[in-house]
Amino acid sequence: MSSSSPVVSVLIATFRRRPLLQRALDSVHKQDFRDYELVVCDDCSPDDTPILMREMAALDPRIRYIRLPKNVGGTFGDREILRRFVHEWARGTYFIYLCDDDFWIPDDLLSRAVAVMEDNPSVVQVMGAQVQIYPNGVREVPKIESFWHYEDVPGVRDALGMTGIFPDGLIERDRFLDLQCEDPVTRNVLTGASLFRKSAFLAAGVLARKKGSRWQAGYELTTGIATQGDSYYVDRPSVAAGVDINSASFRGTQWSHLQDCMTSVSIAFDVPKRKADDEDRRKLAYFETRMKHAILMNYALNKVSFQLGWFGSKVLPEIRKVFAPEIPAKDFLRLAAEHRLPLSEDNRTLIAISSESTRAIKLFAEKQEHERGKYDWHRSICAWPADHTRGHSQ
């Protein structure tokens, strides 16, 4: 490998996915941008991954194969591998992380992201739209009544593209954080198509600590670095990810995932708040509290939605398994108190009804639909309390 540092460092963490790994590697190899290093971290795969990677590294000096002596993903998830990559292995000005079961769709993903970074020094992350591949196939495009929607993805089988998650193009810092606060769960986008500016990543203290969230590290990554500058979103199919009910993203209970989300958001704002001046610290504290509030209410709405039969579809009927067992209302309230989250009367009503019988929940939903509108009641009942405006930090 050349002694000069590459412009981009690419990480693929892998474990026992030899066929899928090859697909991810091929999507990197086809890129029209060539000034990169590719670090493949093997988390003790028991298959023939070492044979494949040693052969490929011998043919391409840009490939660095690292096999860990002990499996860490089973305990810490991919976060520990990414932490070591950022702080020890990556030599590039920018870096990107691709899961072994995902792959890039366009062959200009790196070149267009690097061009945005070079042309816009204020930009700290360039993100691309996610495509979901479903194991049962996709017969029709589901209709979504929201700010985003699904689209068919030509050339990718059994796939749905998520369009409109963020506005296309440059998004200034506060606007990006505000959008995340509006719907942090939907906008917790897959980072497989996100090119990060390494210096901003380190300045934000992202992944600086060894302990962190296990399943929901996306908030730490995208929100943490977003505190350091502007973001840029390319609203075109960029990275494809298989929707697998048995993957790490779906492991654990709703309660453990909710707690994990709170941990991830706390880490995202920790260092930036400590480094900020008084005015910006108040602003960041406001964004942090709003994000946590929105996540909490989203999980409460999930409980209600589960009882109403909103979960489960032709493309992924197994999704219903994710929402059991449910979170008791008292645990929502306890977590809100722990993180000092303001709750409106509507918020408390939703939390309370979430632990009632299915019949009571259905009657409640019918009443809400009549009074507030079929597609609007759940947004309004989850809303941030109107009397807590910016500057009301905890």
C-alpha positions in Angstrom: 0.0 0.0 0.0 1.2 3.5 -0.8 2.7 5.4 2.1 0.5 8.4 1.4 -2.9 8.5 3.1 -6.0 7.8 1.1 -8.8 10.3 0.8 -11.4 7.8 2.0 -11.3 4.9 4.5 -13.9 2.3 4.0 -14.8 -0.2 6.7 -16.7 -3.5 6.2 -17.2 -5.5 9.4 -18.1 -9.1 8.8 -19.0 -12.2 10.6 -20.0 -15.5 9.0 -21.5 -14.0 5.9 -19.1 -15.1 3.1 -21.6 -14.9 0.2 -23.0 -11.5 1.3 -19.6 -10.2 2.0 -18.6 -10.8 -1.6 -21.6 -8.7 -2.7 -20.6 -5.8 -0.4 -17.0 -6.0 -1.6 -18.1 -5.9 -5.3 -20.1 -2.8 -4.7 -17.0 -1.0 -3.3 -14.8 -2.3 -6.1 -17.1 -1.0 -8.8 -16.8 2.6 -7.5 -15.4 5.1 -10.0 -13.6 6.8 -7.1 -10.3 4.9 -6.6 -8.4 6.8 -3.8 -9.6 4.7 -0.9 -8.4 2.1 1.5 -10.7 -0.8 2.4 -10.4 -2.2 5.9 -12.3 -5.5 6.3 -12.6 -6.5 10.0 -13.4 -10.2 10.5 -15.1 -10.7 13.8 -13.8 -14.4 14.1 -15.9 -15.8 11.2 -15.9 -19.7 11.4 -16.4 -20.0 7.6 -13.9 -19.4 4.7 -13.9 -15.6 5.0 -10.1 -15.6 5.8 -9.3 -17.4 2.6 -11.4 -15.0 0.5 -9.9 -11.9 2.1 -6.3 -13.0 2.0 -6.7 -13.8 -1.7 -8.2 -10.4 -2.3 -5.7 -8.5 -0.2 -2.9 -10.1 -2.2 -4.4 -8.8 -5.4 -5.4 -5.3 -4.2 -3.0 -3.3 -2.0 -5.8 -1.0 -0.9 -7.3 -3.8 1.1 -6.4 -4.3 4.7 -7.7 -7.5 6.3 -7.9 -7.5 10.1 -9.1 -10.7 11.9 -10.0 -10.1 15.6 -8.6 -12.7 18.1 -11.9 -12.7 19.9 -15.5 -12.0 18.8 -16.7 -8.6 20.0 -19.9 -8.2 18.0 -21.8 -10.6 20.2 -21.2 -8.4 23.2 -20.8 -4.8 21.9 -22.3 -5.0 18.4 -20.5 -3.4 15.5 -20.0 -0.2 17.5 -16.8 -1.5 19.0 -15.3 -2.4 15.6 -16.3 1.0 14.2 -14.8 2.7 17.3 -11.5 1.0 16.7 -11.6 1.7 13.0 -12.1 5.5 13.5 -9.6 5.8 16.3 -6.9 3.3 15.3 -7.2 2.0 11.7 -8.7 4.7 9.4 -6.1 6.9 7.7 -8.4 8.8 5.3 -9.7 12.4 5.6 -13.2 10.9 5.3 -14.6 7.5 6.2 -17.6 5.4 5.5 -18.9 2.1 7.1 -20.7 -0.6 5.1 -22.3 -3.6 6.8 -21.4 -6.9 5.2 -25.0 -7.7 4.3 -25.6 -4.3 2.6 -24.3 -3.0 -0.7 -24.0 0.3 -2.5 -26.2 0.8 -5.5 -24.6 3.6 -7.6 -21.0 3.3 -8.8 -20.5 7.0 -8.1 -21.5 7.0 -4.4 -18.0 7.8 -3.2 -17.1 10.3 -5.9 -20.2 12.4 -5.5 -19.9 12.4 -1.7 -16.2 13.4 -1.8 -17.1 16.2 -4.3 -19.7 17.6 -1.9 -17.2 17.5 1.0 -14.5 19.2 -1.0 -16.9 21.9 -2.3 -18.5 22.5 1.1 -16.1 22.8 4.0 -19.0 23.3 6.4 -20.5 19.8 5.6 -19.6 17.1 8.1 -21.6 14.2 6.6 -23.0 13.3 3.2 -25.9 10.8 3.5 -27.7 8.7 0.9 -31.2 7.3 0.7 -31.8 3.7 1.9 -33.3 0.9 0.0 -35.0 -2.0 1.9 -34.9 -5.5 0.4 -37.6 -7.8 1.7 -37.3 -11.6 2.0 -40.9 -12.3 0.9 -40.8 -10.1 -2.2 -42.6 -6.9 -2.9 -45.8 -7.1 -5.0 -46.9 -3.5 -4.7 -45.6 -0.3 -3.2 -47.2 0.4 0.1 -48.8 3.9 0.5 -47.4 6.0 3.3 -49.3 9.0 4.6 -46.3 11.0 5.8 -43.5 13.4 4.8 -41.8 10.4 3.1 -42.9 7.6 0.9 -41.8 4.3 -0.7 -40.8 4.0 -4.3 -40.0 1.1 -6.6 -36.2 0.8 -7.2 -35.5 -0.2 -10.8 -32.7 -2.8 -11.1 -33.0 -4.0 -7.4 -35.3 -7.0 -6.8 -37.8 -7.2 -4.0 -36.9 -3.7 -2.9 -38.5 -0.5 -1.7 -36.7 2.9 -1.7 -37.4 5.3 1.1 -37.8 8.8 -0.5 -38.1 12.1 1.3 -36.7 11.2 4.6 -34.6 14.4 4.5 -34.8 17.2 1.9 -32.4 16.8 -1.0 -29.2 18.8 -0.8 -27.5 20.9 1.9 -29.2 21.1 5.3 -27.8 23.6 7.8 -26.9 22.3 11.3 -29.9 23.6 13.3 -32.3 22.7 10.6 -31.0 19.1 10.4 -31.2 18.7 14.2 -34.7 20.1 14.1 -35.8 17.6 11.5 -34.3 14.8 13.6 -36.4 16.0 16.5 -39.6 15.9 14.5 -39.2 12.2 13.8 -36.0 10.7 15.1 -37.1 7.1 14.6 -37.9 7.4 10.8 -34.9 9.7 10.3 -32.5 7.4 12.1 -31.2 6.5 8.6 -29.0 3.6 7.7 -25.4 5.0 7.8 -24.1 2.6 5.1 -24.2 5.4 2.5 -22.9 8.2 4.9 -19.5 9.7 4.3 -18.2 11.3 7.5 -15.6 14.0 7.9 -13.2 12.3 10.3 -12.0 15.5 12.0 -15.6 16.6 12.9 -16.4 13.1 14.1 -13.5 13.2 16.5 -14.4 16.7 17.6 -17.9 15.6 18.5 -16.5 12.8 20.7 -18.5 10.2 18.8 -17.4 6.7 19.8 -14.8 8.1 22.2 -16.1 6.0 25.1 -16.0 2.2 24.9 -19.4 1.6 26.4 -22.4 2.8 24.4 -25.6 1.8 22.8 -25.7 -1.7 21.4 -28.4 -1.6 18.8 -29.2 2.1 18.3 -25.7 3.6 17.7 -27.1 5.4 14.7 -28.1 8.4 16.8 -24.6 8.7 18.2 -23.2 8.7 14.7 -25.5 10.9 12.7 -26.6 13.3 15.5 -23.2 13.5 17.2 -21.4 14.6 14.1 -24.4 16.8 13.0 -23.7 19.1 16.0 -20.4 20.0 14.3 -21.6 21.4 11.0 -24.0 21.1 8.1 -25.3 17.9 6.6 -26.0 16.9 3.0 -28.6 14.4 1.8 -28.7 12.8 -1.6 -32.3 11.7 -2.0 -31.5 8.9 -4.4 -31.2 5.1 -3.8 -27.8 4.7 -2.4 -27.4 1.7 -0.1 -29.5 -1.5 -0.1 -30.1 -3.3 3.2 -31.9 -6.6 3.7 -34.8 -6.5 6.1 -34.1 -9.6 8.3 -36.3 -10.2 11.3 -33.4 -12.2 12.8 -30.8 -9.5 12.4 -29.3 -7.6 15.3 -31.5 -4.6 14.6 -34.6 -6.6 15.7 -33.0 -8.3 18.7 -33.9 -7.4 22.2 -37.2 -6.2 23.6 -38.9 -2.9 22.9 -37.9 -1.8 26.4 -34.2 -2.6 25.8 -34.3 -0.8 22.5 -35.9 2.3 24.0 -33.3 2.5 26.7 -30.6 2.0 24.1 -32.0 4.9 22.0 -31.8 7.2 25.1 -28.2 6.2 25.7 -27.2 6.8 22.1 -28.8 10.3 22.1 -27.1 11.2 25.4 -23.7 10.2 24.0 -24.4 12.2 20.8 -24.8 15.5 22.7 -22.4 14.9 25.7 -19.1 16.2 24.3 -20.7 18.9 22.0 -22.6 20.4 25.0 -19.4 20.5 27.2 -17.5 22.2 24.4 -20.2 24.7 23.5 -20.6 28.3 24.8 -23.6 29.0 27.0 -26.0 29.9 24.2 -25.2 26.9 22.1 -25.2 24.6 25.1 -28.8 25.6 25.8 -29.7 25.0 22.1 -28.1 21.6 22.1 -29.8 20.7 25.3 -33.1 21.6 23.8 -32.5 19.5 20.7 -31.4 16.5 23.0 -34.5 16.7 25.1 -36.8 17.0 22.1 -35.2 14.0 20.4 -35.6 11.9 23.5 -39.2 13.0 24.0 -40.1 12.2 20.4 -38.5 8.7 20.7 -40.3 8.0 23.9 -43.7 9.0 22.4 -42.9 7.0 19.3 -42.5 3.8 21.4 -45.7 4.6 23.3 -47.5 5.0 20.0 -46.0 1.7 18.9 -47.8 -0.1 21.7 -51.1 1.4 20.7 -50.4 0.8 17.0 -49.7 -2.9 17.7 -53.0 -3.3 19.4 -54.7 -1.6 16.5 -53.2 -4.0 14.1 -51.1 -1.5 12.2 -48.0 -3.7 12.4 -47.6 -6.6 10.1 -47.8 -6.4 6.3 -47.5 -8.6 3.2 -43.8 -7.6 2.8 -42.9 -8.4 6.4 -45.6 -10.2 8.4 -43.1 -11.2 11.1 -42.6 -7.6 12.2 -45.4 -8.1 14.8 -43.0 -10.2 16.8 -40.8 -7.1 17.5 -43.5 -5.4 19.5 -44.0 -8.1 22.2 -43.5 -8.0 25.1 -44.8 -4.5 25.5 -43.6 -1.7 27.7 -45.7 -0.9 30.8 -47.0 2.7 31.2 -45.1 3.0 34.5 -41.8 2.4 32.7 -42.5 5.1 30.1 -43.2 7.5 33.0 -40.1 6.4 34.9 -37.9 6.9 31.9 -39.4 10.3 31.2 -38.6 11.4 34.7 -35.1 10.0 34.5 -34.3 12.1 31.5 -36.4 15.1 32.7 -38.7 15.0 29.7 -41.7 17.3 29.7 -45.0 15.6 29.0 -48.2 17.2 27.9 -51.6 16.0 29.0 -52.0 14.4 25.5 -48.7 12.6 26.0 -49.7 11.3 29.4 -53.1 10.2 28.0 -51.4 8.2 25.2 -49.0 6.5 27.7 -51.9 5.6 30.0 -54.1 4.2 27.3 -51.2 2.1 25.9 -51.6 -0.2 28.9 -55.3 -0.6 28.6 -57.2 -3.5 26.8 -57.3 -3.8 23.1 -61.0 -2.9 23.1 -60.3 0.3 25.1 -57.5 1.3 22.8 -59.7 0.8 19.7 -62.5 3.0 21.2 -59.9 5.6 22.1 -58.5 5.6 18.5 -62.0 5.9 17.0 -62.7 8.9 19.2 -59.3 10.5 18.3 -59.9 9.9 14.6 -63.3 11.6 14.8 -62.0 14.6 16.7 -58.6 15.1 15.1 -58.6 13.4 11.8 -57.6 9.9 10.7 -54.0 10.7 9.8 -53.3 13.5 12.2 -54.4 12.4 15.7 -51.4 10.3 16.5 -49.0 13.1 15.5 -50.8 15.7 17.6 -51.1 13.4 20.7 -47.4 12.6 20.5 -46.3 16.3 19.9 -43.8 18.2 22.0 -45.5 20.2 24.7 -46.4 23.6 23.3 -45.3 25.5 26.3 -41.7 24.2 26.1 -40.0 26.3 23.5 -36.3 26.6 22.5 -34.2 27.6 25.5 -36.1 25.5 28.0 -33.2 23.2 28.7 -33.3 20.7 31.5 
